[in-house]
Amino acid sequence: MEKMPVFVKVDEYDDVLALMKTIRHKLDEAKETLLKIHDLKNEEDHQLEQWQNTLEELEKKVEFIDHALSEPEQY
């Protein structure tokens, strides 16, 4: 099959180029938003890990105090 030239009206071609520019811009915005969400998730995970560690430390201290009050002669 022989390649035939494609003719497009210039105003339609300009519309298509403008639409493609808009699509690329929206894709860039979506990538930036996804990156921000990823960063927020990492920050949230880090914060949750710190809270978990703090709670574990507090739990150990409460257990120590509880044990010390229950059996004072060992301390």
PDB file of N, CA, C, O and CB in Angstrom:
ATOM      1  N   MET A   1       0.834  -1.171   0.000  1.00  0.00           N
ATOM      2  CA  MET A   1       0.000   0.000   0.000  1.00  0.00           C
ATOM      3  C   MET A   1       0.888   1.247   0.000  1.00  0.00           C
ATOM      4  O   MET A   1       1.788   1.383   0.829  1.00  0.00           O
ATOM      5  CB  MET A   1      -0.954  -0.009   1.212  1.00  0.00           C
ATOM      6  N   GLU A   2       0.636   2.098  -0.886  1.00  0.00           N
ATOM      7  CA  GLU A   2       1.439   3.299  -1.052  1.00  0.00           C
ATOM      8  C   GLU A   2       1.056   4.340  -0.004  1.00  0.00           C
ATOM      9  O   GLU A   2      -0.127   4.532   0.280  1.00  0.00           O
ATOM     10  CB  GLU A   2       1.268   3.873  -2.469  1.00  0.00           C
ATOM     11  N   LYS A   3       2.059   5.015   0.573  1.00  0.00           N
ATOM     12  CA  LYS A   3       1.779   6.050   1.562  1.00  0.00           C
ATOM     13  C   LYS A   3       1.227   7.273   0.855  1.00  0.00           C
ATOM     14  O   LYS A   3       1.810   7.795  -0.096  1.00  0.00           O
ATOM     15  CB  LYS A   3       3.049   6.410   2.372  1.00  0.00           C
ATOM     16  N   MET A   4       0.106   7.699   1.345  1.00  0.00           N
ATOM     17  CA  MET A   4      -0.561   8.863   0.761  1.00  0.00           C
ATOM     18  C   MET A   4      -0.408  10.033   1.726  1.00  0.00           C
ATOM     19  O   MET A   4      -0.430   9.839   2.941  1.00  0.00           O
ATOM     20  CB  MET A   4      -2.076   8.568   0.467  1.00  0.00           C
ATOM     21  N   PRO A   5      -0.253  11.231   1.203  1.00  0.00           N
ATOM     22  CA  PRO A   5      -0.171  12.378   2.096  1.00  0.00           C
ATOM     23  C   PRO A   5      -1.507  12.628   2.793  1.00  0.00           C
ATOM     24  O   PRO A   5      -2.578  12.375   2.240  1.00  0.00           O
ATOM     25  CB  PRO A   5       0.263  13.622   1.322  1.00  0.00           C
ATOM     26  N   VAL A   6      -1.410  13.129   4.019  1.00  0.00           N
ATOM     27  CA  VAL A   6      -2.603  13.449   4.788  1.00  0.00           C
ATOM     28  C   VAL A   6      -2.715  14.970   4.835  1.00  0.00           C
ATOM     29  O   VAL A   6      -1.759  15.673   5.163  1.00  0.00           O
ATOM     30  CB  VAL A   6      -2.547  12.826   6.235  1.00  0.00           C
ATOM     31  N   PHE A   7      -3.875  15.445   4.507  1.00  0.00           N
ATOM     32  CA  PHE A   7      -4.106  16.884   4.518  1.00  0.00           C
ATOM     33  C   PHE A   7      -5.001  17.227   5.697  1.00  0.00           C
ATOM     34  O   PHE A   7      -6.050  16.615   5.904  1.00  0.00           O
ATOM     35  CB  PHE A   7      -4.739  17.362   3.181  1.00  0.00           C
ATOM     36  N   VAL A   8      -4.568  18.215   6.462  1.00  0.00           N
ATOM     37  CA  VAL A   8      -5.329  18.663   7.619  1.00  0.00           C
ATOM     38  C   VAL A   8      -5.422  20.181   7.528  1.00  0.00           C
ATOM     39  O   VAL A   8      -4.456  20.862   7.185  1.00  0.00           O
ATOM     40  CB  VAL A   8      -4.664  18.199   8.976  1.00  0.00           C
ATOM     41  N   LYS A   9      -6.586  20.683   7.839  1.00  0.00           N
ATOM     42  CA  LYS A   9      -6.745  22.134   7.849  1.00  0.00           C
ATOM     43  C   LYS A   9      -5.818  22.731   8.904  1.00  0.00           C
ATOM     44  O   LYS A   9      -5.649  22.163   9.983  1.00  0.00           O
ATOM     45  CB  LYS A   9      -8.224  22.534   8.124  1.00  0.00           C
ATOM     46  N   VAL A  10      -5.233  23.851   8.596  1.00  0.00           N
ATOM     47  CA  VAL A  10      -4.278  24.482   9.503  1.00  0.00           C
ATOM     48  C   VAL A  10      -4.928  24.823  10.843  1.00  0.00           C
ATOM     49  O   VAL A  10      -4.303  24.632  11.886  1.00  0.00           O
ATOM     50  CB  VAL A  10      -3.696  25.747   8.865  1.00  0.00           C
ATOM     51  N   ASP A  11      -6.147  25.315  10.844  1.00  0.00           N
ATOM     52  CA  ASP A  11      -6.791  25.659  12.113  1.00  0.00           C
ATOM     53  C   ASP A  11      -7.065  24.417  12.951  1.00  0.00           C
ATOM     54  O   ASP A  11      -6.976  24.477  14.177  1.00  0.00           O
ATOM     55  CB  ASP A  11      -8.096  26.415  11.858  1.00  0.00           C
ATOM     56  N   GLU A  12      -7.396  23.294  12.322  1.00  0.00           N
ATOM     57  CA  GLU A  12      -7.578  22.040  13.059  1.00  0.00           C
ATOM     58  C   GLU A  12      -6.242  21.535  13.589  1.00  0.00           C
ATOM     59  O   GLU A  12      -6.166  21.006  14.698  1.00  0.00           O
ATOM     60  CB  GLU A  12      -8.234  20.971  12.160  1.00  0.00           C
ATOM     61  N   TYR A  13      -5.193  21.700  12.793  1.00  0.00           N
ATOM     62  CA  TYR A  13      -3.856  21.285  13.214  1.00  0.00           C
ATOM     63  C   TYR A  13      -3.438  22.093  14.443  1.00  0.00           C
ATOM     64  O   TYR A  13      -2.899  21.538  15.401  1.00  0.00           O
ATOM     65  CB  TYR A  13      -2.826  21.467  12.057  1.00  0.00           C
ATOM     66  N   ASP A  14      -3.684  23.394  14.414  1.00  0.00           N
ATOM     67  CA  ASP A  14      -3.358  24.242  15.563  1.00  0.00           C
ATOM     68  C   ASP A  14      -4.155  23.826  16.790  1.00  0.00           C
ATOM     69  O   ASP A  14      -3.632  23.834  17.904  1.00  0.00           O
ATOM     70  CB  ASP A  14      -3.626  25.716  15.237  1.00  0.00           C
ATOM     71  N   ASP A  15      -5.420  23.462  16.591  1.00  0.00           N
ATOM     72  CA  ASP A  15      -6.250  22.986  17.705  1.00  0.00           C
ATOM     73  C   ASP A  15      -5.677  21.709  18.302  1.00  0.00           C
ATOM     74  O   ASP A  15      -5.626  21.547  19.522  1.00  0.00           O
ATOM     75  CB  ASP A  15      -7.695  22.747  17.239  1.00  0.00           C
ATOM     76  N   VAL A  16      -5.246  20.805  17.430  1.00  0.00           N
ATOM     77  CA  VAL A  16      -4.664  19.538  17.896  1.00  0.00           C
ATOM     78  C   VAL A  16      -3.378  19.815  18.661  1.00  0.00           C
ATOM     79  O   VAL A  16      -3.147  19.216  19.711  1.00  0.00           O
ATOM     80  CB  VAL A  16      -4.388  18.578  16.702  1.00  0.00           C
ATOM     81  N   LEU A  17      -2.538  20.710  18.156  1.00  0.00           N
ATOM     82  CA  LEU A  17      -1.292  21.051  18.869  1.00  0.00           C
ATOM     83  C   LEU A  17      -1.594  21.670  20.226  1.00  0.00           C
ATOM     84  O   LEU A  17      -0.931  21.351  21.213  1.00  0.00           O
ATOM     85  CB  LEU A  17      -0.434  22.021  18.030  1.00  0.00           C
ATOM     86  N   ALA A  18      -2.583  22.549  20.285  1.00  0.00           N
ATOM     87  CA  ALA A  18      -2.961  23.158  21.563  1.00  0.00           C
ATOM     88  C   ALA A  18      -3.489  22.104  22.524  1.00  0.00           C
ATOM     89  O   ALA A  18      -3.173  22.128  23.714  1.00  0.00           O
ATOM     90  CB  ALA A  18      -4.016  24.255  21.349  1.00  0.00           C
ATOM     91  N   LEU A  19      -4.288  21.186  22.013  1.00  0.00           N
ATOM     92  CA  LEU A  19      -4.820  20.108  22.849  1.00  0.00           C
ATOM     93  C   LEU A  19      -3.688  19.225  23.369  1.00  0.00           C
ATOM     94  O   LEU A  19      -3.698  18.835  24.537  1.00  0.00           O
ATOM     95  CB  LEU A  19      -5.838  19.262  22.059  1.00  0.00           C
ATOM     96  N   MET A  20      -2.725  18.908  22.525  1.00  0.00           N
ATOM     97  CA  MET A  20      -1.588  18.088  22.958  1.00  0.00           C
ATOM     98  C   MET A  20      -0.775  18.820  24.032  1.00  0.00           C
ATOM     99  O   MET A  20      -0.294  18.199  24.980  1.00  0.00           O
ATOM    100  CB  MET A  20      -0.684  17.734  21.749  1.00  0.00           C
ATOM    101  N   LYS A  21      -0.625  20.123  23.883  1.00  0.00           N
ATOM    102  CA  LYS A  21       0.097  20.914  24.887  1.00  0.00           C
ATOM    103  C   LYS A  21      -0.652  20.861  26.221  1.00  0.00           C
ATOM    104  O   LYS A  21      -0.038  20.709  27.278  1.00  0.00           O
ATOM    105  CB  LYS A  21       0.266  22.390  24.413  1.00  0.00           C
ATOM    106  N   THR A  22      -1.974  20.987  26.166  1.00  0.00           N
ATOM    107  CA  THR A  22      -2.789  20.915  27.380  1.00  0.00           C
ATOM    108  C   THR A  22      -2.673  19.549  28.033  1.00  0.00           C
ATOM    109  O   THR A  22      -2.555  19.449  29.254  1.00  0.00           O
ATOM    110  CB  THR A  22      -4.255  21.219  27.063  1.00  0.00           C
ATOM    111  N   ILE A  23      -2.705  18.501  27.228  1.00  0.00           N
ATOM    112  CA  ILE A  23      -2.587  17.138  27.756  1.00  0.00           C
ATOM    113  C   ILE A  23      -1.234  16.948  28.433  1.00  0.00           C
ATOM    114  O   ILE A  23      -1.165  16.390  29.528  1.00  0.00           O
ATOM    115  CB  ILE A  23      -2.773  16.096  26.628  1.00  0.00           C
ATOM    116  N   ARG A  24      -0.151  17.409  27.791  1.00  0.00           N
ATOM    117  CA  ARG A  24       1.185  17.288  28.402  1.00  0.00           C
ATOM    118  C   ARG A  24       1.245  18.056  29.722  1.00  0.00           C
ATOM    119  O   ARG A  24       1.834  17.583  30.694  1.00  0.00           O
ATOM    120  CB  ARG A  24       2.277  17.810  27.433  1.00  0.00           C
ATOM    121  N   HIS A  25       0.636  19.241  29.753  1.00  0.00           N
ATOM    122  CA  HIS A  25       0.615  20.048  30.982  1.00  0.00           C
ATOM    123  C   HIS A  25      -0.139  19.315  32.095  1.00  0.00           C
ATOM    124  O   HIS A  25       0.312  19.286  33.240  1.00  0.00           O
ATOM    125  CB  HIS A  25      -0.037  21.429  30.714  1.00  0.00           C
ATOM    126  N   LYS A  26      -1.277  18.730  31.757  1.00  0.00           N
ATOM    127  CA  LYS A  26      -2.066  17.988  32.759  1.00  0.00           C
ATOM    128  C   LYS A  26      -1.293  16.764  33.251  1.00  0.00           C
ATOM    129  O   LYS A  26      -1.354  16.428  34.433  1.00  0.00           O
ATOM    130  CB  LYS A  26      -3.434  17.550  32.165  1.00  0.00           C
ATOM    131  N   LEU A  27      -0.575  16.104  32.359  1.00  0.00           N
ATOM    132  CA  LEU A  27       0.245  14.962  32.776  1.00  0.00           C
ATOM    133  C   LEU A  27       1.349  15.404  33.740  1.00  0.00           C
ATOM    134  O   LEU A  27       1.620  14.728  34.733  1.00  0.00           O
ATOM    135  CB  LEU A  27       0.863  14.266  31.546  1.00  0.00           C
ATOM    136  N   ASP A  28       1.975  16.529  33.447  1.00  0.00           N
ATOM    137  CA  ASP A  28       3.011  17.056  34.349  1.00  0.00           C
ATOM    138  C   ASP A  28       2.418  17.390  35.714  1.00  0.00           C
ATOM    139  O   ASP A  28       3.022  17.099  36.747  1.00  0.00           O
ATOM    140  CB  ASP A  28       3.677  18.311  33.740  1.00  0.00           C
ATOM    141  N   GLU A  29       1.236  18.001  35.714  1.00  0.00           N
ATOM    142  CA  GLU A  29       0.571  18.299  36.985  1.00  0.00           C
ATOM    143  C   GLU A  29       0.259  17.026  37.757  1.00  0.00           C
ATOM    144  O   GLU A  29       0.431  16.975  38.975  1.00  0.00           O
ATOM    145  CB  GLU A  29      -0.714  19.088  36.742  1.00  0.00           C
ATOM    146  N   ALA A  30      -0.196  16.007  37.053  1.00  0.00           N
ATOM    147  CA  ALA A  30      -0.518  14.730  37.709  1.00  0.00           C
ATOM    148  C   ALA A  30       0.742  14.108  38.301  1.00  0.00           C
ATOM    149  O   ALA A  30       0.703  13.563  39.404  1.00  0.00           O
ATOM    150  CB  ALA A  30      -1.180  13.749  36.706  1.00  0.00           C
ATOM    151  N   LYS A  31       1.858  14.182  37.579  1.00  0.00           N
ATOM    152  CA  LYS A  31       3.116  13.642  38.103  1.00  0.00           C
ATOM    153  C   LYS A  31       3.544  14.388  39.359  1.00  0.00           C
ATOM    154  O   LYS A  31       3.973  13.773  40.335  1.00  0.00           O
ATOM    155  CB  LYS A  31       4.223  13.721  37.041  1.00  0.00           C
ATOM    156  N   GLU A  32       3.426  15.727  39.334  1.00  0.00           N
ATOM    157  CA  GLU A  32       3.795  16.521  40.509  1.00  0.00           C
ATOM    158  C   GLU A  32       2.905  16.175  41.695  1.00  0.00           C
ATOM    159  O   GLU A  32       3.391  16.043  42.818  1.00  0.00           O
ATOM    160  CB  GLU A  32       3.700  18.024  40.199  1.00  0.00           C
ATOM    161  N   THR A  33       1.620  16.028  41.454  1.00  0.00           N
ATOM    162  CA  THR A  33       0.688  15.678  42.525  1.00  0.00           C
ATOM    163  C   THR A  33       1.025  14.310  43.101  1.00  0.00           C
ATOM    164  O   THR A  33       1.027  14.126  44.319  1.00  0.00           O
ATOM    165  CB  THR A  33      -0.760  15.695  42.010  1.00  0.00           C
ATOM    166  N   LEU A  34       1.308  13.361  42.232  1.00  0.00           N
ATOM    167  CA  LEU A  34       1.662  12.016  42.693  1.00  0.00           C
ATOM    168  C   LEU A  34       2.945  12.046  43.511  1.00  0.00           C
ATOM    169  O   LEU A  34       3.054  11.349  44.520  1.00  0.00           O
ATOM    170  CB  LEU A  34       1.819  11.060  41.501  1.00  0.00           C
ATOM    171  N   LEU A  35       3.913  12.844  43.086  1.00  0.00           N
ATOM    172  CA  LEU A  35       5.164  12.963  43.839  1.00  0.00           C
ATOM    173  C   LEU A  35       4.903  13.561  45.222  1.00  0.00           C
ATOM    174  O   LEU A  35       5.468  13.101  46.214  1.00  0.00           O
ATOM    175  CB  LEU A  35       6.183  13.830  43.065  1.00  0.00           C
ATOM    176  N   LYS A  36       4.044  14.591  45.291  1.00  0.00           N
ATOM    177  CA  LYS A  36       3.703  15.191  46.581  1.00  0.00           C
ATOM    178  C   LYS A  36       3.006  14.175  47.485  1.00  0.00           C
ATOM    179  O   LYS A  36       3.295  14.101  48.679  1.00  0.00           O
ATOM    180  CB  LYS A  36       2.807  16.425  46.380  1.00  0.00           C
ATOM    181  N   ILE A  37       2.094  13.398  46.918  1.00  0.00           N
ATOM    182  CA  ILE A  37       1.394  12.368  47.699  1.00  0.00           C
ATOM    183  C   ILE A  37       2.395  11.342  48.222  1.00  0.00           C
ATOM    184  O   ILE A  37       2.312  10.915  49.374  1.00  0.00           O
ATOM    185  CB  ILE A  37       0.301  11.668  46.841  1.00  0.00           C
ATOM    186  N   HIS A  38       3.340  10.950  47.370  1.00  0.00           N
ATOM    187  CA  HIS A  38       4.358   9.982  47.772  1.00  0.00           C
ATOM    188  C   HIS A  38       5.205  10.548  48.923  1.00  0.00           C
ATOM    189  O   HIS A  38       5.487   9.846  49.895  1.00  0.00           O
ATOM    190  CB  HIS A  38       5.260   9.612  46.565  1.00  0.00           C
ATOM    191  N   ASP A  39       5.604  11.815  48.806  1.00  0.00           N
ATOM    192  CA  ASP A  39       6.393  12.445  49.865  1.00  0.00           C
ATOM    193  C   ASP A  39       5.603  12.519  51.173  1.00  0.00           C
ATOM    194  O   ASP A  39       6.138  12.246  52.248  1.00  0.00           O
ATOM    195  CB  ASP A  39       6.834  13.852  49.436  1.00  0.00           C
ATOM    196  N   LEU A  40       4.329  12.891  51.068  1.00  0.00           N
ATOM    197  CA  LEU A  40       3.486  12.955  52.267  1.00  0.00           C
ATOM    198  C   LEU A  40       3.327  11.579  52.908  1.00  0.00           C
ATOM    199  O   LEU A  40       3.342  11.455  54.133  1.00  0.00           O
ATOM    200  CB  LEU A  40       2.108  13.530  51.920  1.00  0.00           C
ATOM    201  N   LYS A  41       3.177  10.559  52.088  1.00  0.00           N
ATOM    202  CA  LYS A  41       3.045   9.198  52.617  1.00  0.00           C
ATOM    203  C   LYS A  41       4.320   8.791  53.345  1.00  0.00           C
ATOM    204  O   LYS A  41       4.261   8.210  54.429  1.00  0.00           O
ATOM    205  CB  LYS A  41       2.732   8.196  51.481  1.00  0.00           C
ATOM    206  N   ASN A  42       5.470   9.093  52.752  1.00  0.00           N
ATOM    207  CA  ASN A  42       6.742   8.764  53.417  1.00  0.00           C
ATOM    208  C   ASN A  42       6.868   9.499  54.743  1.00  0.00           C
ATOM    209  O   ASN A  42       7.299   8.926  55.744  1.00  0.00           O
ATOM    210  CB  ASN A  42       7.937   9.114  52.508  1.00  0.00           C
ATOM    211  N   GLU A  43       6.486  10.778  54.742  1.00  0.00           N
ATOM    212  CA  GLU A  43       6.538  11.558  55.981  1.00  0.00           C
ATOM    213  C   GLU A  43       5.583  10.977  57.018  1.00  0.00           C
ATOM    214  O   GLU A  43       5.921  10.871  58.197  1.00  0.00           O
ATOM    215  CB  GLU A  43       6.193  13.038  55.708  1.00  0.00           C
ATOM    216  N   GLU A  44       4.390  10.601  56.569  1.00  0.00           N
ATOM    217  CA  GLU A  44       3.408  10.002  57.471  1.00  0.00           C
ATOM    218  C   GLU A  44       3.918   8.676  58.030  1.00  0.00           C
ATOM    219  O   GLU A  44       3.781   8.418  59.226  1.00  0.00           O
ATOM    220  CB  GLU A  44       2.074   9.790  56.744  1.00  0.00           C
ATOM    221  N   ASP A  45       4.501   7.840  57.185  1.00  0.00           N
ATOM    222  CA  ASP A  45       5.049   6.561  57.646  1.00  0.00           C
ATOM    223  C   ASP A  45       6.142   6.779  58.688  1.00  0.00           C
ATOM    224  O   ASP A  45       6.214   6.064  59.688  1.00  0.00           O
ATOM    225  CB  ASP A  45       5.606   5.758  56.460  1.00  0.00           C
ATOM    226  N   HIS A  46       6.990   7.776  58.441  1.00  0.00           N
ATOM    227  CA  HIS A  46       8.063   8.075  59.394  1.00  0.00           C
ATOM    228  C   HIS A  46       7.479   8.526  60.732  1.00  0.00           C
ATOM    229  O   HIS A  46       7.934   8.098  61.792  1.00  0.00           O
ATOM    230  CB  HIS A  46       9.005   9.161  58.829  1.00  0.00           C
ATOM    231  N   GLN A  47       6.476   9.385  60.672  1.00  0.00           N
ATOM    232  CA  GLN A  47       5.837   9.887  61.893  1.00  0.00           C
ATOM    233  C   GLN A  47       5.159   8.750  62.656  1.00  0.00           C
ATOM    234  O   GLN A  47       5.263   8.666  63.880  1.00  0.00           O
ATOM    235  CB  GLN A  47       4.808  10.985  61.553  1.00  0.00           C
ATOM    236  N   LEU A  48       4.470   7.883  61.929  1.00  0.00           N
ATOM    237  CA  LEU A  48       3.813   6.741  62.576  1.00  0.00           C
ATOM    238  C   LEU A  48       4.833   5.820  63.243  1.00  0.00           C
ATOM    239  O   LEU A  48       4.590   5.291  64.328  1.00  0.00           O
ATOM    240  CB  LEU A  48       2.986   5.950  61.552  1.00  0.00           C
ATOM    241  N   GLU A  49       5.963   5.637  62.590  1.00  0.00           N
ATOM    242  CA  GLU A  49       7.014   4.801  63.173  1.00  0.00           C
ATOM    243  C   GLU A  49       7.546   5.428  64.464  1.00  0.00           C
ATOM    244  O   GLU A  49       7.794   4.723  65.442  1.00  0.00           O
ATOM    245  CB  GLU A  49       8.165   4.597  62.163  1.00  0.00           C
ATOM    246  N   GLN A  50       7.720   6.754  64.466  1.00  0.00           N
ATOM    247  CA  GLN A  50       8.178   7.433  65.680  1.00  0.00           C
ATOM    248  C   GLN A  50       7.149   7.280  66.800  1.00  0.00           C
ATOM    249  O   GLN A  50       7.514   7.020  67.946  1.00  0.00           O
ATOM    250  CB  GLN A  50       8.442   8.928  65.398  1.00  0.00           C
ATOM    251  N   TRP A  51       5.877   7.439  66.475  1.00  0.00           N
ATOM    252  CA  TRP A  51       4.823   7.285  67.479  1.00  0.00           C
ATOM    253  C   TRP A  51       4.808   5.862  68.022  1.00  0.00           C
ATOM    254  O   TRP A  51       4.634   5.653  69.223  1.00  0.00           O
ATOM    255  CB  TRP A  51       3.449   7.643  66.884  1.00  0.00           C
ATOM    256  N   GLN A  52       4.988   4.897  67.149  1.00  0.00           N
ATOM    257  CA  GLN A  52       5.007   3.492  67.573  1.00  0.00           C
ATOM    258  C   GLN A  52       6.171   3.260  68.537  1.00  0.00           C
ATOM    259  O   GLN A  52       6.008   2.607  69.567  1.00  0.00           O
ATOM    260  CB  GLN A  52       5.120   2.543  66.343  1.00  0.00           C
ATOM    261  N   ASN A  53       7.337   3.793  68.200  1.00  0.00           N
ATOM    262  CA  ASN A  53       8.504   3.638  69.076  1.00  0.00           C
ATOM    263  C   ASN A  53       8.275   4.307  70.423  1.00  0.00           C
ATOM    264  O   ASN A  53       8.633   3.750  71.461  1.00  0.00           O
ATOM    265  CB  ASN A  53       9.754   4.222  68.411  1.00  0.00           C
ATOM    266  N   THR A  54       7.686   5.484  70.415  1.00  0.00           N
ATOM    267  CA  THR A  54       7.391   6.195  71.664  1.00  0.00           C
ATOM    268  C   THR A  54       6.424   5.396  72.527  1.00  0.00           C
ATOM    269  O   THR A  54       6.619   5.266  73.736  1.00  0.00           O
ATOM    270  CB  THR A  54       6.806   7.586  71.369  1.00  0.00           C
ATOM    271  N   LEU A  55       5.384   4.864  71.900  1.00  0.00           N
ATOM    272  CA  LEU A  55       4.425   4.054  72.659  1.00  0.00           C
ATOM    273  C   LEU A  55       5.078   2.803  73.242  1.00  0.00           C
ATOM    274  O   LEU A  55       4.779   2.419  74.373  1.00  0.00           O
ATOM    275  CB  LEU A  55       3.249   3.656  71.768  1.00  0.00           C
ATOM    276  N   GLU A  56       5.957   2.172  72.488  1.00  0.00           N
ATOM    277  CA  GLU A  56       6.650   0.983  72.993  1.00  0.00           C
ATOM    278  C   GLU A  56       7.533   1.337  74.182  1.00  0.00           C
ATOM    279  O   GLU A  56       7.595   0.587  75.156  1.00  0.00           O
ATOM    280  CB  GLU A  56       7.495   0.338  71.883  1.00  0.00           C
ATOM    281  N   GLU A  57       8.227   2.497  74.105  1.00  0.00           N
ATOM    282  CA  GLU A  57       9.055   2.941  75.224  1.00  0.00           C
ATOM    283  C   GLU A  57       8.196   3.211  76.456  1.00  0.00           C
ATOM    284  O   GLU A  57       8.545   2.810  77.566  1.00  0.00           O
ATOM    285  CB  GLU A  57       9.848   4.202  74.840  1.00  0.00           C
ATOM    286  N   LEU A  58       7.079   3.889  76.253  1.00  0.00           N
ATOM    287  CA  LEU A  58       6.179   4.174  77.371  1.00  0.00           C
ATOM    288  C   LEU A  58       5.623   2.891  77.970  1.00  0.00           C
ATOM    289  O   LEU A  58       5.498   2.767  79.188  1.00  0.00           O
ATOM    290  CB  LEU A  58       5.033   5.077  76.918  1.00  0.00           C
ATOM    291  N   GLU A  59       5.296   1.953  77.119  1.00  0.00           N
ATOM    292  CA  GLU A  59       4.767   0.682  77.600  1.00  0.00           C
ATOM    293  C   GLU A  59       5.806  -0.034  78.473  1.00  0.00           C
ATOM    294  O   GLU A  59       5.459  -0.592  79.514  1.00  0.00           O
ATOM    295  CB  GLU A  59       4.350  -0.212  76.412  1.00  0.00           C
ATOM    296  N   LYS A  60       7.067  -0.021  78.056  1.00  0.00           N
ATOM    297  CA  LYS A  60       8.126  -0.652  78.844  1.00  0.00           C
ATOM    298  C   LYS A  60       8.287   0.043  80.198  1.00  0.00           C
ATOM    299  O   LYS A  60       8.475  -0.611  81.225  1.00  0.00           O
ATOM    300  CB  LYS A  60       9.457  -0.623  78.071  1.00  0.00           C
ATOM    301  N   LYS A  61       8.211   1.376  80.183  1.00  0.00           N
ATOM    302  CA  LYS A  61       8.359   2.127  81.439  1.00  0.00           C
ATOM    303  C   LYS A  61       7.184   1.842  82.376  1.00  0.00           C
ATOM    304  O   LYS A  61       7.377   1.684  83.581  1.00  0.00           O
ATOM    305  CB  LYS A  61       8.461   3.649  81.156  1.00  0.00           C
ATOM    306  N   VAL A  62       5.989   1.779  81.837  1.00  0.00           N
ATOM    307  CA  VAL A  62       4.814   1.482  82.666  1.00  0.00           C
ATOM    308  C   VAL A  62       4.927   0.076  83.230  1.00  0.00           C
ATOM    309  O   VAL A  62       4.615  -0.144  84.400  1.00  0.00           O
ATOM    310  CB  VAL A  62       3.503   1.633  81.849  1.00  0.00           C
ATOM    311  N   GLU A  63       5.366  -0.876  82.423  1.00  0.00           N
ATOM    312  CA  GLU A  63       5.546  -2.246  82.910  1.00  0.00           C
ATOM    313  C   GLU A  63       6.600  -2.297  84.013  1.00  0.00           C
ATOM    314  O   GLU A  63       6.432  -3.014  84.999  1.00  0.00           O
ATOM    315  CB  GLU A  63       5.943  -3.180  81.754  1.00  0.00           C
ATOM    316  N   PHE A  64       7.692  -1.535  83.850  1.00  0.00           N
ATOM    317  CA  PHE A  64       8.732  -1.497  84.867  1.00  0.00           C
ATOM    318  C   PHE A  64       8.183  -0.932  86.176  1.00  0.00           C
ATOM    319  O   PHE A  64       8.396  -1.496  87.249  1.00  0.00           O
ATOM    320  CB  PHE A  64       9.927  -0.662  84.383  1.00  0.00           C
ATOM    321  N   ILE A  65       7.472   0.191  86.067  1.00  0.00           N
ATOM    322  CA  ILE A  65       6.905   0.816  87.268  1.00  0.00           C
ATOM    323  C   ILE A  65       5.885  -0.113  87.923  1.00  0.00           C
ATOM    324  O   ILE A  65       5.876  -0.269  89.144  1.00  0.00           O
ATOM    325  CB  ILE A  65       6.246   2.171  86.918  1.00  0.00           C
ATOM    326  N   ASP A  66       5.032  -0.724  87.115  1.00  0.00           N
ATOM    327  CA  ASP A  66       4.033  -1.640  87.641  1.00  0.00           C
ATOM    328  C   ASP A  66       4.699  -2.812  88.353  1.00  0.00           C
ATOM    329  O   ASP A  66       4.275  -3.215  89.436  1.00  0.00           O
ATOM    330  CB  ASP A  66       3.127  -2.145  86.518  1.00  0.00           C
ATOM    331  N   HIS A  67       5.733  -3.348  87.741  1.00  0.00           N
ATOM    332  CA  HIS A  67       6.453  -4.476  88.340  1.00  0.00           C
ATOM    333  C   HIS A  67       7.165  -4.037  89.617  1.00  0.00           C
ATOM    334  O   HIS A  67       7.192  -4.771  90.605  1.00  0.00           O
ATOM    335  CB  HIS A  67       7.470  -5.065  87.338  1.00  0.00           C
ATOM    336  N   ALA A  68       7.738  -2.840  89.588  1.00  0.00           N
ATOM    337  CA  ALA A  68       8.443  -2.324  90.780  1.00  0.00           C
ATOM    338  C   ALA A  68       7.469  -2.087  91.932  1.00  0.00           C
ATOM    339  O   ALA A  68       7.818  -2.320  93.089  1.00  0.00           O
ATOM    340  CB  ALA A  68       9.189  -1.010  90.443  1.00  0.00           C
ATOM    341  N   LEU A  69       6.279  -1.635  91.639  1.00  0.00           N
ATOM    342  CA  LEU A  69       5.286  -1.409  92.684  1.00  0.00           C
ATOM    343  C   LEU A  69       4.714  -2.720  93.203  1.00  0.00           C
ATOM    344  O   LEU A  69       4.334  -2.828  94.369  1.00  0.00           O
ATOM    345  CB  LEU A  69       4.164  -0.523  92.164  1.00  0.00           C
ATOM    346  N   SER A  70       4.659  -3.708  92.327  1.00  0.00           N
ATOM    347  CA  SER A  70       4.107  -4.996  92.739  1.00  0.00           C
ATOM    348  C   SER A  70       5.081  -5.782  93.589  1.00  0.00           C
ATOM    349  O   SER A  70       4.677  -6.498  94.505  1.00  0.00           O
ATOM    350  CB  SER A  70       3.715  -5.810  91.530  1.00  0.00           C
ATOM    351  N   GLU A  71       6.358  -5.653  93.291  1.00  0.00           N
ATOM    352  CA  GLU A  71       7.380  -6.402  94.028  1.00  0.00           C
ATOM    353  C   GLU A  71       8.515  -5.458  94.400  1.00  0.00           C
ATOM    354  O   GLU A  71       9.594  -5.536  93.814  1.00  0.00           O
ATOM    355  CB  GLU A  71       7.915  -7.604  93.188  1.00  0.00           C
ATOM    356  N   PRO A  72       8.294  -4.577  95.355  1.00  0.00           N
ATOM    357  CA  PRO A  72       9.294  -3.537  95.704  1.00  0.00           C
ATOM    358  C   PRO A  72      10.591  -4.105  96.296  1.00  0.00           C
ATOM    359  O   PRO A  72      11.631  -3.452  96.214  1.00  0.00           O
ATOM    360  CB  PRO A  72       8.687  -2.558  96.699  1.00  0.00           C
ATOM    361  N   GLU A  73      10.554  -5.273  96.875  1.00  0.00           N
ATOM    362  CA  GLU A  73      11.749  -5.804  97.511  1.00  0.00           C
ATOM    363  C   GLU A  73      12.845  -6.159  96.503  1.00  0.00           C
ATOM    364  O   GLU A  73      14.002  -6.311  96.894  1.00  0.00           O
ATOM    365  CB  GLU A  73      11.392  -7.021  98.327  1.00  0.00           C
ATOM    366  N   GLN A  74      12.517  -6.293  95.247  1.00  0.00           N
ATOM    367  CA  GLN A  74      13.527  -6.648  94.242  1.00  0.00           C
ATOM    368  C   GLN A  74      14.278  -5.425  93.747  1.00  0.00           C
ATOM    369  O   GLN A  74      15.272  -5.569  93.035  1.00  0.00           O
ATOM    370  CB  GLN A  74      12.875  -7.362  93.063  1.00  0.00           C
ATOM    371  N   TYR A  75      13.835  -4.223  94.102  1.00  0.00           N
ATOM    372  CA  TYR A  75      14.470  -3.003  93.580  1.00  0.00           C
ATOM    373  C   TYR A  75      15.058  -2.222  94.676  1.00  0.00           C
ATOM    374  O   TYR A  75      15.637  -1.162  94.437  1.00  0.00           O
ATOM    375  CB  TYR A  75      13.498  -2.148  92.821  1.00  0.00           C
TER     376      TYR A  75
END
